């Protein structure tokens, strides 16, 4: 059976405001289209390549706290992931979000849906890493809110989620 793999930010969670707030708390004004800025170097251009890793680490700490505290509403594709999981599909989460993001929102998911639908979770992956991971899984469907650089491997279909 094919896999169904979801991205986190902008697909499972409406995390745009949580990311912007986390950067603000870390001392940086993030662009309003922050979800579209992945892998563009915007932070390095703003604070310089030497400071960017420290700023990003500080942002990640606040982001995880915001996820634990419910500052990123769950989106409808999470309900779809739960439904697919309950009907026997292989469901995964593949995201560029910081390591620990899934565990930070997992209690809210389990409380609402009484299950955790994601059999596999890969965090902190850039777009190229995501596509390489998919190629090792055979075939399936990948769902993301960003189609920039999403070059899914043979046997995979791509769905762009746009209702966040």
N, C-alpha and C positions, 0 to 999 in steps of 0.2 A: 504494500500500500504506500502511495506517495506521502511525503512529509508536507506539512504546512508550517512554514516558518514565518514568524512575525517579528518586525522591528519593535522597539519599545517606545522611544520618544516620538510622539505625533501619531502613533498607531494604537498602542495599548494604553498609553497615558497621554493626557494633554499636559505635557510638561514644559511647554514654552515659557510660561510665566515663572515656573519654579527654577528653570535654568537662568533666566534673566535675573531673578532675585538672588540666586546663588552667586552669580558673577558680581552683582552690585555689592553683596555682603563681602565679597573678596576684594572689593575696591575698584572694580572695572565696570564700565557701562557697556553692556553687550548690545549688539544690533538687534532691532525688533524682529528681524527675520533669522534669529539665531539657529533655528533648526535647518535652515537652508545653507548655513555657513560651515557645516562640517567639512573638515579637510581643506579649507580655503586659505588658512594661515592668517585669518583676521586678527587673532589674539597676538601672534608674533609681530604683526605689523603695528599693532597698537602699543604694546608694552616692550617689544623687543624679544629676540629669541632667548636671551639669558633669563629674563624674568617670567616668560610664559609658562614654563613647567611648574613654578611655584604658585603662580596665580591659578593655574588649572587645578592643581592639587587642593588649594584652598577652596575653590569653587566646588570641586567634587565632594569635599567634606560637608559643605552646606547643602548641596543638592541631595545627598543621601539623607540628611536630616529632614529636609523638606518632603522627600518621598515618604519617610516614616511617619511624618505628621500629617499626611494627607493633602499636601499642597499641589498635587498633580492629579486631577480627576481622571478616573478610569473611563476609557472610551468604548464604544460599541464593539470594536473588533475583539475585545477581551471576552465578551459574551460569546462571540463566534468561536474563539479559541476553546472556551469551556465546552461548548456544544460539540465541536469536533472531537475533543478529547473524550467526552462521554460516549461518543458513538464509535470509538476505537481507532480514530486517526492518530498518527504520530504528529505531535504538535511541539514546536520549539520556539525559542526566543533567541534572536541573533541581533546584537545591538552594539553600537558604539558608546553607549552610556557607561558610566564608570562601574568598575567591578563592585558588586554589592548592591546595585540598583534593584535587581529582581528581589533579593531578600528583603530590601527595605519596603517594598510595596506588597510582598507576598501575604502578610497577615490581613491586609485589607481585602485582597482578592479572595482568600479562603473564608473570611468572615461573610462576604457577600455571596459567593458562589459555592461555598462548602467544598471546594476542591482547588487544587493547583494544577492547571492544565499543561504546563510546560515540562515535557520529559527531559529536554536538554536546554541549557541556558549557556550562551556564550556572550560575554560582556567585554567591553573595551576594544571591539574589533572595528577597524576601519573598513571602508567599502571594499577594497581589494581583498582583505582578509575574509570578509563576509562571503564574497564570491568564491574564494578558494574553499571555504568551509562547505558551501552548498555543493560544489563539484564533487566532494567526497561523500555526499549523502545519496547519490543516485538521482532521483527525480522528485519533483514536487512543485509547490507554489510558494513564492516568497512575496510577502506583503510589507511595503514600506511607504512612507509618505514622501520620500525623495527618490526621484528617478535619475537624478544627476549621477553619472558614473555607475549606475546599476546595470551591469552587463551580465545577466544571469547565465549560468552555464547551460549547455545542451541538456535537455530533459526537464528544465525548470521553466515555469511560467512566472511572470511578474505582474503583480497587481499594485497599482498606486492608490493608496488610501487618501482621499481628499476631503473627508467630512469632519475633520477636527475643527 
